[in-house]
Amino acid sequence: MRRLLALAGAACIVALWSCADDEETPPVDTLNEVDLPAVRAILDANDLTGIAPLQVATPDAGYTRVIELNLRPSATGGATIDTIPPDIGRLTGLTTLFLDNNGIRSLPPQIGALRGLTYLSATYNSLQSLPAELMTLPALEDLMLSHNQITAIPSTVGGLSRLQALRIDYNLLQGLPYQVTALNALVEFDFTHNNVCDLDTNTQQWLINRNLITVDWKTAQDGCP
């Protein structure tokens, strides 16, 4: 009997110990401990200290992650941003990112950490190049890059297996990498008003067969003879 009581007592002690451990290690509050501080860092990097993170960030229904970030001037009271710091890579719950109508010159490679991102719009900025990591996002469906100064599409573009729409018109492209032919989900592709005057035969035929360009595609380019 004494042995049974001793075992029961030990079990109670173990149970209490376990409960105590549970109380000492509560679940991480990702929204308040990771996501919102990351948004704060992005705003601070652009001297937007007077804007609250939740003014530009939208959490999910359960208030566990930031799923949308809107950094357009219409969301920041008219203020513009010119830098996206590496902190953007901490927002791994993002599905939608709006960066339009700013003075952004580059995107950090940490943007490749946004594995759930489906929509990215960065039109009307000053982007000159794109990080290779951007072109490996597995969930990205819409990529809007019109009206920038981009000179080339990275050869890693073929990694965007779910990409349906790519708008990169009004840039400074000199050509297209043949890897665009790996974009089998693509249904909309606008690269008009660039300097793409020549395409290799296979790429051109692939684009025509998919109704992504017409036979007179050159007429929509700038600077072509």
PELINCOR-V753104 format. One line per field, one symbol per residue. phi: phi as a letter, one per 20 degrees, with the letter a starting at -180 (. if undefined). A space follows every 50 residues. Layout:
BEGIN
phi = ???
END
This chain:
BEGIN
phi = .ffffffffffffffffffffffecfffeffedcfffffgfffffdldfe dfgffdddeffeldbedccddfgfddmnfddcbdfgggfeefefdccdcf mcdfdbdfffffeefdfdccccflccfdbcfgffedffdfdccdcflccf dbegffgffefdfdccdcflccfdacfffffeefefccbdcflcdeeccf gffffffffelebdfdgffeednef
END
